[in-house]
Amino acid sequence: MKNVGTLVIPNIYPYIVDNVGEAIQAKRRGRGVMLSHLTPMLRQSGLYKEYGRMAELAGEIEQAEALESVTVPEKIKELRALAEQTGILADLAADASAEIPDGELADTIGHYLEEIKEEMIPYGMHTFGRGKGSDEIGEMAKAVVKWNPDEKEQQAAERLRSSARLEMENLLRGLAGRFVEPGEGNDPLRNPGAIPTGRNLYGFNPANLPSPAAWELGKKAAEQIIANHLEKHGKYPNKVAVVLWAVETLRNEGLNESTILWLMGIRPKWLPSGRVTGLEVVPGRELGRPRIDVLINASGLYRDLFPDKLRFLDEAVRLAILQTDIENLVAAGSRRLKTKLVADGMDEQEAEELSRLRIFSETPGSYGNGVSEMTGASGLWTDEREVVDIYEKRMGFAFGGNHWGKEARALFKAQLAATDVAVHSRSSNVYGLMDNDDVFQYLGGLAMAVRHASGQAPETLITNQRKAGQVTVEDVAATLGRELRSRYLNPKWIEGMKKEDYAGAREMSNFVEYFWGWQVTTPDKVTADQWQQIHEVYVEDKYGQELKEFFNRANPWAYQSITARMLEAVRKDYWQADEAVRKKLAVEYAVNVVEKGVACCDHTCNNPLLNQMVVAIISLPGVLSPEMVERFKLAIEQAARKSLAEQVVARQTLQQQLTSPSAEQAGAKEEKNRDSGAAKEGQTEVEGYKMEKMESADDSTEVLSSGVEWLAGLVVLGVIALAALGMRRGERRG
């Protein structure tokens, strides 16, 4: 059936070189040629404005201390104030057990600022087949050499320079049915062999996973996770939940799988060829600590690309349960779960089998856990429990033993309730935590589900594997804070995105949306200061980058989305912004809607409760004129074809229906009947409003659309023209 759609037609699928995992899935499904294209050019973040001043202060303090100067206390006071104002102290507190003393402040902050300075950030975006300037190529070539000392800068620059040409040349070769040279994938900084791009991506033999090198790094990560928990809590973690992604496994050769194995005290066996042939137990005397229990949270793509690894890990769990030479938290977890299942009325033999299951994912044929869709449609839910329910329904399918996709939500919840730590990895310099929705919906969704099941938030960690041969573990709050400062608040990142016009503005609004995803799923990892800084940079234009003019010219609806999402954070009590900020955001949002038309993303025209709040704010004396308030209401009402009051009543009724027991039953029935072939299946059906063009009730008041109507009109005209052409040809044949 794979050839029905393509037959003898060449199937060329351009794919970013740093995402081999998804590319391989697409290759298998459609037998396509996965034509790699470059990532954005990467360059060092550097330091800017107040961050540069803090670096200066840290250096001055070290010099003053060496000279025993009386100015030290004042300089420390200034540094601490700046660090608190920018939120850096909150970032550092995530990985510390106590407040940083004055004597260590300069060194600690100086080291952290050096990390920000050295961060590699995307500068703009990559356009397929279009090369970048010599400055941008030169900076990335230097980074390649810095991370890979055996590389030559001139050769790296030439490979980067030739990538755009090869992308277009090989696209044409492929379309002509000619051979396209194969090539490696991965982050070009981790693997310079991935450039030049424009080649047919391939993976590697999964039988060789984990590699011996990945095994050593995975052990280090596991030991850091354990040490981190011991330092903070004075005891070993009971259960560590690890997210598995195919794309990460293909980048790091099985480092996360190695972490899981070492936590349990199990290791792989290899042949001289590198092929993994089985498992063996690490003796208790060698391990020197308890065997830590695990929960394995695999994506749908991992389930499909690496089913043998899931069986391999299931075998490791069962082997670990049998060990008695040292304290065994894996076995203890199974015993507790079996006792609970039997007490709930389950047959003892079945309870024994189910108590051994540790691997959970989406049902076979299904992808995505629904968290991103739910956080985006924030106007539909009133309680985080509704988001958790979707996550549990989507991820509550067990894999192991004789079970492959067994519906086991209650079992999944029991495993979540016993979890202390949630872990995901980052092996890419291109992708971070806030340029896509997948990290927060998998790691954040997992942490959120653990919090609701156990009553307390787990330690939520990132294993940083971006530099080949190195691994560090840190709290996700520290990772988020550093990424926010090195990229999204950084004038350099903004400058690069401004050059991309519409798409660059969209990336700016996307990061705010994904930051919101982290806010909902891990509220203990996001601070009010961070929302305030986003407001200052993007709404107040703190660094004077003429952002208002840029958005109005390139993509005004991206700005509308940014302001609406920040207002939604206020409305749902995640961010207690002061009155001046609320008024500013409401005015910016309302004026944008009136002047540019409604964007109609999830949280604008389909969010009457937000718009009701905005009307209340802009109606206050001195905020906006009554005429402008009415024009805003008219725009919203035109989009929904209902008065705002009617929209609010309808939404409140819908929210009650969605949380009623009958809605739960209907949702369960709908999930069973859902077509399992669609991508991102199982997403919650969102009831909203269909937009249709209406004549204004007041001919003197003009309200613009967001441009969607123009595009839709052109598409309709195109379809009509094609249909007419087809009819004429049919008549001729007749």
C-alpha positions as MATLAB code, in Angstrom:
seq = 'MKNVGTLVIPNIYPYIVDNVGEAIQAKRRGRGVMLSHLTPMLRQSGLYKEYGRMAELAGEIEQAEALESVTVPEKIKELRALAEQTGILADLAADASAEIPDGELADTIGHYLEEIKEEMIPYGMHTFGRGKGSDEIGEMAKAVVKWNPDEKEQQAAERLRSSARLEMENLLRGLAGRFVEPGEGNDPLRNPGAIPTGRNLYGFNPANLPSPAAWELGKKAAEQIIANHLEKHGKYPNKVAVVLWAVETLRNEGLNESTILWLMGIRPKWLPSGRVTGLEVVPGRELGRPRIDVLINASGLYRDLFPDKLRFLDEAVRLAILQTDIENLVAAGSRRLKTKLVADGMDEQEAEELSRLRIFSETPGSYGNGVSEMTGASGLWTDEREVVDIYEKRMGFAFGGNHWGKEARALFKAQLAATDVAVHSRSSNVYGLMDNDDVFQYLGGLAMAVRHASGQAPETLITNQRKAGQVTVEDVAATLGRELRSRYLNPKWIEGMKKEDYAGAREMSNFVEYFWGWQVTTPDKVTADQWQQIHEVYVEDKYGQELKEFFNRANPWAYQSITARMLEAVRKDYWQADEAVRKKLAVEYAVNVVEKGVACCDHTCNNPLLNQMVVAIISLPGVLSPEMVERFKLAIEQAARKSLAEQVVARQTLQQQLTSPSAEQAGAKEEKNRDSGAAKEGQTEVEGYKMEKMESADDSTEVLSSGVEWLAGLVVLGVIALAALGMRRGERRG';
ca = [
       0.000    0.000    0.000;
       2.965    2.355    0.480;
       3.375    2.764   -3.282;
      -0.250    3.556   -4.113;
       0.242    7.300   -3.737;
       3.658    7.605   -5.343;
       3.868    4.732   -7.860;
       6.874    5.675  -10.018;
       6.857    9.332   -8.972;
      10.012   10.352   -7.055;
       9.173   11.029   -3.403;
      11.504   13.808   -2.259;
      11.126   14.926    1.345;
      13.361   17.814    2.500;
      14.130   17.459    6.225;
      16.257   19.369    8.697;
      19.578   17.588    9.168;
      19.264   17.643   12.974;
      16.102   15.529   13.129;
      17.061   12.115   11.823;
      14.484   10.350   14.004;
      11.435   11.846   12.339;
      13.114   11.677    8.943;
      13.621    7.921    9.246;
       9.950    7.427   10.105;
       8.945    9.392    7.018;
      11.427    7.402    4.915;
       9.913    4.120    6.105;
       6.342    5.233    5.548;
       6.740    6.645    2.071;
      10.059    5.195    0.894;
      11.138    8.754    0.309;
      14.494   10.360   -0.304;
      15.061   12.390    2.868;
      16.926   15.382    1.480;
      18.737   17.047    4.380;
      18.791   20.807    4.726;
      20.824   23.035    7.005;
      19.885   24.209   10.441;
      19.878   27.962   11.051;
      23.378   29.366   11.329;
      24.548   29.134   14.938;
      26.617   31.732   16.758;
      27.601   32.513   20.318;
      25.007   34.274   22.418;
      27.402   36.743   23.991;
      26.352   39.070   26.815;
      24.252   42.193   26.486;
      23.144   45.192   28.533;
      22.627   44.268   32.217;
      24.207   40.843   31.717;
      27.372   42.482   30.445;
      27.343   44.786   33.468;
      27.035   41.807   35.837;
      30.025   40.142   34.185;
      32.019   43.347   34.703;
      30.959   43.480   38.346;
      31.947   39.862   38.942;
      35.418   40.622   37.579;
      35.694   43.832   39.609;
      34.727   42.008   42.808;
      37.405   39.358   42.294;
      40.032   42.064   41.760;
      38.794   44.116   44.727;
      38.836   41.057   46.995;
      42.409   40.320   45.970;
      43.343   43.893   46.950;
      41.177   43.764   50.109;
      39.355   46.872   48.879;
      36.614   48.499   50.974;
      34.423   48.674   47.835;
      33.717   44.932   47.874;
      30.462   45.062   49.912;
      28.931   47.754   47.680;
      29.865   45.902   44.506;
      28.413   42.661   45.885;
      25.233   44.537   46.796;
      24.921   45.894   43.231;
      25.617   42.479   41.712;
      23.050   40.750   43.915;
      20.430   43.393   43.076;
      21.008   42.974   39.332;
      20.990   39.189   39.622;
      17.701   39.317   41.496;
      16.189   41.835   39.077;
      17.034   39.720   36.024;
      15.979   36.462   37.665;
      19.427   34.875   37.567;
      19.302   34.153   41.299;
      16.107   32.161   40.747;
      17.838   30.152   37.999;
      20.785   29.385   40.250;
      18.545   28.523   43.205;
      17.027   25.688   41.158;
      20.283   23.750   41.437;
      21.293   24.933   44.918;
      20.156   23.866   48.345;
      20.649   27.290   49.980;
      21.069   30.981   49.153;
      24.420   31.863   47.617;
      26.626   33.549   50.269;
      28.293   36.868   49.462;
      31.725   35.264   49.356;
      30.667   32.936   46.525;
      28.347   35.287   44.632;
      30.818   36.759   42.133;
      32.299   33.381   41.238;
      28.918   31.645   40.932;
      27.306   34.376   38.834;
      30.448   34.858   36.769;
      30.465   31.166   35.895;
      26.757   31.238   35.009;
      27.204   34.310   32.803;
      30.064   32.572   31.034;
      27.660   29.720   30.235;
      25.155   32.190   28.785;
      27.902   33.888   26.789;
      29.080   30.570   25.326;
      25.572   29.318   24.441;
      25.110   28.640   20.745;
      21.947   30.273   19.437;
      20.242   30.186   16.032;
      20.687   33.417   14.101;
      17.624   33.752   11.917;
      16.336   30.789    9.944;
      17.449   28.671    7.007;
      15.760   28.912    3.616;
      16.090   25.755    1.539;
      18.672   26.180   -1.206;
      19.630   29.704   -0.196;
      23.083   30.386    1.219;
      24.041   32.722    4.042;
      26.569   35.526    4.128;
      30.258   34.966    4.766;
      30.047   36.453    8.286;
      27.335   34.023    9.384;
      29.079   31.050    7.777;
      32.382   32.116    9.329;
      30.918   32.264   12.840;
      29.368   28.824   12.544;
      32.559   27.366   11.062;
      34.481   28.682   14.081;
      31.950   27.017   16.370;
      32.329   23.700   14.521;
      36.104   23.836   15.028;
      35.786   24.897   18.668;
      33.581   21.894   19.415;
      35.578   19.550   17.185;
      39.310   20.413   17.364;
      40.194   17.947   14.589;
      38.160   19.979   12.094;
      39.664   22.721    9.910;
      37.848   26.059    9.861;
      38.292   26.676    6.129;
      36.991   23.219    5.229;
      34.020   23.541    7.590;
      33.151   26.916    6.055;
      33.340   25.467    2.549;
      31.040   22.570    3.464;
      28.558   25.011    4.966;
      28.808   27.260    1.919;
      28.199   24.398   -0.515;
      25.162   23.115    1.383;
      22.646   25.498   -0.176;
      23.815   24.662   -3.695;
      23.695   20.914   -3.032;
      20.228   21.172   -1.524;
      18.808   22.637   -4.716;
      20.907   20.547   -7.107;
      19.983   17.280   -5.412;
      16.340   18.264   -5.178;
      16.333   18.529   -8.961;
      18.326   15.306   -9.298;
      15.835   13.484   -7.107;
      12.840   14.858   -8.981;
      14.453   13.621  -12.179;
      14.689   10.127  -10.670;
      18.477   10.253  -10.393;
      20.685    9.052   -7.540;
      21.056   11.307   -4.478;
      24.162   10.685   -2.393;
      23.460    9.462    1.166;
      24.672   11.467    4.145;
      24.758   11.499    7.921;
      22.448   13.560   10.079;
      22.619   15.164   13.544;
      23.463   18.575   14.929;
      26.394   19.863   12.811;
      28.231   20.981   15.956;
      27.995   17.504   17.481;
      28.672   15.761   14.181;
      30.451   17.823   11.489;
      29.955   14.847    9.153;
      26.357   16.031    8.784;
      27.550   18.821    6.481;
      27.319   19.509    3.626;
      23.569   19.000    3.553;
      21.502   18.194    0.475;
      22.085   14.453    0.947;
      19.779   11.494    1.586;
      19.608   11.055    5.378;
      20.128    7.654    6.935;
      20.169    6.291   10.484;
      22.204    3.431   11.943;
      21.635   -0.120   13.088;
      19.515   -0.072   16.276;
      21.041   -3.433   17.234;
      24.170   -1.456   18.200;
      22.308    0.637   20.782;
      23.429    1.654   23.271;
      26.968    2.189   22.062;
      29.836    1.701   24.555;
      30.518    5.453   24.501;
      26.861    6.260   25.209;
      26.884    3.679   28.006;
      29.664    5.487   29.866;
      27.908    8.842   29.545;
      24.562    7.328   30.552;
      26.137    5.955   33.732;
      27.468    9.423   34.566;
      24.029   10.936   34.028;
      22.422    8.326   36.300;
      24.966    8.962   39.048;
      24.392   12.728   38.780;
      20.622   12.218   39.048;
      21.092   10.108   42.186;
      23.649   12.494   43.721;
      21.380   15.461   43.027;
      18.488   13.802   44.869;
      20.690   12.726   47.774;
      21.997   16.270   48.205;
      18.531   17.835   48.173;
      16.548   15.216   50.086;
      19.067   13.124   51.998;
      17.815    9.871   50.484;
      17.877    7.897   47.251;
      15.126    8.513   44.714;
      12.473    5.818   44.788;
      11.549    5.996   41.109;
      13.007    7.975   38.198;
      10.811    8.580   35.141;
      12.725    8.969   31.867;
      11.329   10.290   28.579;
      12.528    8.428   25.484;
      12.488   10.048   22.033;
      13.661    8.434   18.820;
      15.352   11.633   17.676;
      17.379   11.843   20.900;
      18.403    8.188   20.679;
      19.625    8.731   17.125;
      21.586   11.788   18.254;
      23.202   10.314   21.370;
      23.374    6.584   20.490;
      21.337    5.392   23.452;
      22.555    7.525   26.321;
      19.099    7.722   27.928;
      18.602    3.977   27.661;
      21.968    3.584   29.368;
      20.836    5.871   32.182;
      17.757    3.696   32.730;
      19.837    0.520   32.823;
      22.426    1.871   35.257;
      19.755    3.192   37.622;
      18.513   -0.412   37.957;
      22.006   -1.898   38.088;
      21.808   -3.692   34.730;
      24.264   -3.374   31.836;
      24.374   -4.403   28.164;
      26.614   -7.077   26.676;
      28.337   -6.353   23.361;
      29.978   -8.402   20.637;
      33.337   -7.169   19.296;
      31.376   -5.835   16.294;
      29.472   -3.465   18.600;
      26.193   -5.364   18.430;
      24.286   -5.599   21.728;
      23.574   -9.245   22.496;
      21.885   -9.152   25.884;
      21.981   -7.990   29.480;
      23.839   -8.790   32.660;
      23.375   -7.850   36.294;
      25.758   -5.418   37.963;
      26.620   -7.026   41.334;
      25.446   -5.122   44.390;
      28.985   -4.773   45.738;
      29.997   -3.029   42.498;
      26.885   -0.865   42.379;
      27.287    0.269   45.990;
      23.745    1.617   46.297;
      20.112    0.467   45.926;
      18.700   -0.509   42.566;
      16.541    2.502   41.632;
      13.067    1.910   40.208;
      12.200    3.442   36.830;
       9.227    4.573   34.758;
       9.836    4.685   31.005;
       7.803    7.232   29.053;
       8.302    6.611   25.316;
       6.974    8.734   22.469;
       4.911    7.173   19.702;
       7.784    7.629   17.276;
      10.183    5.818   19.622;
       7.645    3.011   19.999;
       7.572    2.584   16.212;
      11.272    3.008   15.413;
      12.692    1.101   18.377;
      10.241   -1.630   19.438;
      13.217   -3.927   20.043;
      14.639   -1.423   22.549;
      11.363   -1.343   24.465;
      11.486   -5.140   24.736;
      15.152   -4.873   25.724;
      14.315   -2.412   28.518;
      11.350   -4.513   29.648;
      13.680   -7.495   29.940;
      16.060   -5.355   32.011;
      13.257   -4.391   34.417;
      12.270   -8.030   34.899;
      15.886   -9.004   35.484;
      16.340   -6.221   38.050;
      13.208   -7.291   39.971;
      14.736  -10.724   40.619;
      17.881   -9.437   42.368;
      18.246   -9.817   46.142;
      21.904   -8.971   46.818;
      21.264   -5.331   47.746;
      18.294   -3.078   48.522;
      16.042   -3.324   45.488;
      13.593   -0.462   44.938;
      12.496   -1.969   41.608;
      11.305   -5.140   43.343;
       9.806   -3.158   46.230;
       7.793   -1.066   43.796;
       6.427   -4.173   42.123;
       5.478   -5.722   45.465;
       3.577   -2.612   46.549;
       1.773   -2.395   43.235;
       0.837   -6.079   43.251;
      -0.599   -5.744   46.756;
      -2.702   -2.781   45.642;
      -3.984   -4.545   42.522;
      -4.960   -7.658   44.471;
      -6.689   -5.507   47.094;
      -8.640   -3.881   44.263;
      -9.933   -7.304   43.250;
      -7.486   -8.393   40.548;
      -6.432  -12.011   40.118;
      -3.050  -12.590   41.802;
      -1.337  -13.954   38.693;
      -2.471  -11.021   36.563;
      -1.496   -8.580   39.312;
       1.978  -10.152   39.410;
       2.398   -9.634   35.660;
       1.081   -6.067   35.578;
       3.201   -5.040   38.563;
       6.319   -5.627   36.431;
       5.325   -3.215   33.663;
       7.306    0.036   33.568;
       6.953    1.182   29.938;
       4.072    3.447   28.896;
       3.362    5.243   25.635;
       0.564    6.166   23.243;
      -1.578    3.396   21.822;
      -0.038    1.816   18.675;
      -0.689    3.947   15.600;
      -1.181    7.081   17.672;
       1.169   10.036   18.195;
       1.231   12.969   20.606;
      -0.064   13.140   24.159;
      -2.493   16.053   23.723;
      -0.861   18.361   26.281;
       0.195   20.964   23.711;
      -3.297   21.160   22.263;
      -4.831   21.487   25.719;
      -2.467   24.187   26.975;
      -2.992   26.100   23.737;
      -6.784   25.960   24.061;
      -6.604   27.514   27.518;
     -10.014   29.116   27.187;
     -11.638   25.681   27.254;
     -10.495   24.408   30.646;
     -10.708   25.802   34.138;
      -8.651   23.248   36.076;
      -5.227   21.751   35.297;
      -6.733   18.363   36.129;
      -8.430   18.484   32.719;
      -5.015   18.684   31.027;
      -3.708   15.833   33.176;
      -6.728   13.693   32.257;
      -5.873   14.001   28.574;
      -2.225   13.153   29.253;
      -3.142   10.037   31.237;
      -5.634    8.871   28.621;
      -3.130    9.327   25.810;
      -0.048    7.917   27.568;
      -1.681    5.228   29.696;
      -0.895    2.250   27.448;
       1.498   -0.375   28.777;
       4.209   -2.215   26.843;
       6.074   -5.287   28.069;
       5.793   -9.033   28.461;
       2.805  -10.221   26.459;
       1.311   -6.738   26.371;
       1.833   -4.292   23.524;
      -0.308   -1.215   23.963;
      -2.541   -2.528   26.748;
      -4.928    0.133   28.062;
      -3.702    0.589   31.641;
      -4.436    4.102   32.840;
      -4.925    3.114   36.483;
      -1.618    1.244   36.424;
       0.078    4.271   34.870;
      -1.310    6.562   37.589;
      -0.006    4.221   40.284;
       3.479    4.385   38.740;
       3.271    8.180   38.481;
       2.299    8.473   42.140;
       5.522    6.724   43.209;
       7.814    8.895   41.043;
      10.317   11.333   42.570;
      12.245   12.501   39.500;
      11.311   13.215   35.860;
      14.115   13.385   33.285;
      14.457   14.302   29.628;
      17.539   14.966   27.526;
      18.775   17.650   25.170;
      21.367   16.677   22.584;
      20.860   19.486   20.057;
      22.351   22.956   19.846;
      19.594   23.956   17.438;
      16.504   22.859   19.324;
      15.902   23.992   22.874;
      13.050   23.831   25.356;
      11.045   26.754   23.963;
      11.298   26.537   20.171;
       8.946   23.554   19.940;
       5.973   22.180   21.856;
       7.264   18.635   22.249;
       9.610   19.084   25.213;
       7.049   20.710   27.477;
       4.291   18.325   26.479;
       6.413   15.239   27.212;
       8.616   16.309   30.125;
       6.266   19.004   31.404;
       3.245   16.758   30.916;
       4.999   13.965   32.815;
       5.939   16.293   35.689;
       2.395   17.650   35.814;
       0.895   14.156   35.938;
       3.305   13.135   38.721;
       2.391   16.263   40.690;
      -1.313   15.483   40.499;
      -0.861   11.757   41.206;
       1.569   12.101   44.125;
       0.601   15.473   45.549;
       4.009   17.063   45.055;
       6.089   18.218   42.115;
       8.932   15.894   41.127;
      12.449   17.052   40.517;
      12.299   17.862   36.821;
      15.709   17.506   35.197;
      17.430   17.909   31.844;
      20.468   15.837   30.921;
      22.499   18.159   28.740;
      24.309   16.191   26.028;
      24.831   18.908   23.423;
      28.585   18.460   23.309;
      29.653   15.023   22.119;
      31.413   13.073   24.863;
      30.058   15.213   27.711;
      26.946   15.093   29.896;
      25.636   17.253   32.735;
      22.352   17.146   34.644;
      20.486   20.251   35.786;
      17.068   21.379   36.950;
      14.778   22.364   34.092;
      14.323   25.806   35.700;
      18.021   26.522   35.143;
      17.815   25.339   31.530;
      14.730   27.453   30.863;
      16.281   30.520   32.447;
      19.524   30.246   30.516;
      17.713   29.627   27.220;
      15.403   32.571   27.819;
      18.343   34.911   28.442;
      20.694   33.598   25.765;
      18.035   33.478   23.040;
      14.639   35.064   23.409;
      15.516   38.156   25.462;
      18.785   38.583   23.572;
      18.857   41.475   21.051;
      21.123   39.328   18.864;
      18.510   36.540   18.525;
      15.766   39.108   17.921;
      17.894   40.845   15.285;
      18.331   37.567   13.405;
      14.606   36.827   13.508;
      13.698   40.316   12.313;
      15.559   39.547    9.097;
      13.132   36.681    8.470;
      10.104   39.013    8.445;
       6.788   37.129    8.797;
       8.398   33.812    9.776;
      10.710   35.506   12.266;
       7.791   37.232   13.979;
       6.025   33.891   14.124;
       9.033   32.362   15.910;
       8.802   35.131   18.487;
       5.139   34.380   19.166;
       5.854   30.638   19.160;
       8.397   30.908   21.958;
       5.871   32.777   24.129;
       3.336   30.032   23.447;
       5.810   27.304   24.437;
       6.877   29.274   27.502;
       3.185   29.256   28.443;
       3.216   25.477   28.031;
       5.967   25.262   30.651;
       4.007   27.636   32.886;
       0.968   25.358   32.899;
       2.808   22.051   33.218;
       5.613   23.081   35.601;
       4.439   26.232   37.416;
       7.195   25.835   40.004;
       9.838   26.277   37.267;
       8.547   29.559   35.788;
       8.695   32.912   37.585;
       6.750   36.158   37.412;
      10.044   37.954   36.712;
      10.385   36.017   33.468;
       6.941   37.097   32.255;
       7.813   40.650   33.234;
      11.049   40.536   31.231;
       9.254   39.176   28.156;
       6.822   42.075   28.486;
       9.630   44.608   28.815;
      11.525   43.303   25.787;
       8.655   42.604   23.367;
       5.957   45.087   24.412;
       7.928   47.936   25.987;
      10.807   47.400   23.502;
      13.353   47.684   26.302;
      16.374   47.468   24.005;
      15.091   49.914   21.371;
      14.829   47.445   18.489;
      11.731   49.068   16.917;
       9.729   45.913   17.488;
       6.331   47.609   17.190;
       7.193   48.812   13.703;
       8.601   45.392   12.816;
       5.476   43.515   13.892;
       3.157   45.985   12.138;
       5.099   45.581    8.923;
       5.929   41.873    8.993;
       3.256   40.059   11.009;
       0.966   42.068   13.299;
      -0.961   38.948   14.323;
       2.163   37.499   15.929;
       2.226   40.541   18.212;
      -1.477   40.084   18.898;
      -0.819   36.472   19.857;
       2.024   37.486   22.199;
      -0.027   40.095   24.047;
      -3.068   37.805   24.233;
      -1.046   34.950   25.686;
       0.445   37.227   28.336;
      -3.045   38.462   29.201;
      -4.216   34.865   29.426;
      -1.437   34.147   31.924;
      -2.857   37.021   33.964;
      -6.478   35.888   33.565;
      -5.734   32.364   34.747;
      -3.734   33.660   37.750;
      -0.367   32.266   36.695;
       1.112   35.766   36.563;
       0.115   38.502   38.988;
       1.149   41.429   36.801;
       0.729   44.914   38.207;
      -2.099   47.195   37.069;
       0.038   49.255   34.687;
       1.240   46.135   32.871;
      -2.305   44.774   32.591;
      -3.550   48.027   31.101;
      -0.640   48.242   28.668;
      -1.158   44.667   27.461;
      -4.920   45.116   27.105;
      -4.489   48.312   25.093;
      -1.853   46.789   22.804;
      -4.010   43.726   22.187;
      -7.265   45.630   21.617;
      -5.757   48.241   19.289;
      -4.028   45.511   17.287;
      -7.333   43.645   16.891;
      -9.106   46.806   15.713;
      -6.385   47.942   13.316;
      -5.179   44.594   11.950;
      -8.077   42.176   12.417;
      -8.513   39.220   14.744;
      -5.697   36.665   14.553;
      -8.046   33.875   15.631;
      -5.461   31.637   17.224;
      -6.547   29.386   20.098;
      -6.453   32.092   22.710;
      -7.883   35.148   20.877;
     -11.239   35.028   19.073;
     -12.005   31.580   20.506;
     -11.506   32.821   24.056;
     -14.500   34.944   25.122;
     -13.499   34.964   28.791;
     -10.197   36.614   27.876;
     -11.926   39.158   25.653;
     -14.427   39.877   28.409;
     -11.514   40.660   30.743;
      -9.905   42.892   28.113;
     -13.133   44.853   27.646;
     -13.320   45.367   31.406;
      -9.748   46.723   31.487;
      -9.930   49.010   28.445;
     -13.302   50.386   29.608;
     -11.686   51.873   32.709;
     -11.521   55.688   32.632;
      -8.496   56.980   30.757;
      -7.462   53.656   29.202;
      -9.180   53.702   25.781;
     -11.961   55.788   24.292;
     -15.510   54.356   24.349;
     -15.453   54.314   20.538;
     -12.320   52.132   20.495;
     -13.830   49.787   23.086;
     -16.894   49.335   20.875;
     -14.758   48.729   17.801;
     -12.856   46.017   19.673;
     -16.092   44.340   20.759;
     -17.422   44.541   17.205;
     -14.322   42.834   15.809;
     -14.615   39.987   18.304;
     -18.348   39.630   17.740;
     -17.955   39.587   13.968;
     -15.433   36.769   14.226;
     -17.759   34.671   16.392;
     -21.109   35.783   14.925;
     -22.374   36.250   18.473;
     -22.392   39.060   20.964;
     -19.605   38.870   23.517;
     -22.151   38.246   26.273;
     -23.576   35.292   24.322;
     -20.076   33.945   23.722;
     -19.291   34.057   27.438;
     -22.475   32.189   28.366;
     -21.850   29.585   25.655;
     -18.270   29.073   26.814;
     -19.210   28.684   30.464;
     -21.872   26.153   29.470;
     -19.347   24.269   27.358;
     -16.841   24.186   30.218;
     -19.465   22.687   32.503;
     -20.322   20.066   29.883;
     -16.662   19.146   29.355;
     -16.130   18.513   33.057;
     -19.368   16.601   33.663;
     -19.384   12.779   34.098;
     -21.321   12.377   30.838;
     -18.564   14.229   28.970;
     -16.010   11.829   30.452;
     -17.990    8.855   29.104;
     -18.417   10.480   25.705;
     -14.706   11.225   25.575;
     -13.874    7.593   26.297;
     -16.193    6.442   23.515;
     -14.746    8.986   21.079;
     -11.208    7.830   21.877;
     -12.077    4.240   20.976;
     -13.577    5.286   17.651;
     -10.827    7.654   16.612;
      -9.077    7.003   13.321;
      -5.673    5.618   14.287;
      -3.995    6.606   11.030;
      -3.934   10.356   11.486;
      -0.900   12.193   12.769;
      -1.230   13.687   16.225;
      -4.178   11.419   16.842;
      -6.193   11.464   19.968;
      -6.061   15.210   20.324;
      -8.979   16.551   22.278;
     -11.666   17.807   19.937;
     -11.892   21.511   20.602;
     -15.287   23.094   20.234;
     -14.995   26.624   18.998;
     -16.426   29.033   16.482;
     -16.395   28.877   12.725;
     -15.392   32.199   11.208;
     -17.484   33.496    8.338;
     -17.398   36.924    6.768;
     -20.168   39.224    7.982;
     -21.215   42.647    6.932;
     -20.521   45.184    9.624;
     -23.511   46.172   11.684;
     -22.167   49.705   11.522;
     -21.098   50.683    8.003;
     -19.055   53.553    9.363;
     -16.792   51.263   11.383;
     -14.306   49.230    9.347;
     -12.791   46.141   10.959;
     -10.081   44.299    9.040;
      -9.607   40.555    8.836;
      -6.251   38.926    9.536;
      -5.635   38.173    5.875;
      -6.969   34.634    6.129;
     -10.027   35.606    4.077;
      -7.863   36.767    1.168;
      -5.928   33.501    1.164;
      -9.093   31.432    1.436;
     -10.621   33.374   -1.451;
      -7.633   32.716   -3.673;
      -7.726   29.006   -2.821;
     -11.441   28.806   -3.649;
     -10.920   30.612   -6.953;
      -8.076   28.228   -7.760;
     -10.227   25.185   -7.043;
     -13.048   26.576   -9.218;
     -10.604   27.249  -12.049;
      -9.188   23.721  -11.856;
     -12.674   22.241  -11.782;
     -13.680   24.269  -14.841;
     -10.527   23.189  -16.663;
     -11.246   19.562  -15.810;
     -14.809   19.866  -17.119;
     -13.598   21.361  -20.394;
     -11.076   18.565  -20.846;
     -13.763   16.029  -20.036;
     -16.018   17.544  -22.690;
     -13.221   17.357  -25.261;
     -12.566   13.700  -24.452;
     -16.306   13.052  -24.744;
];
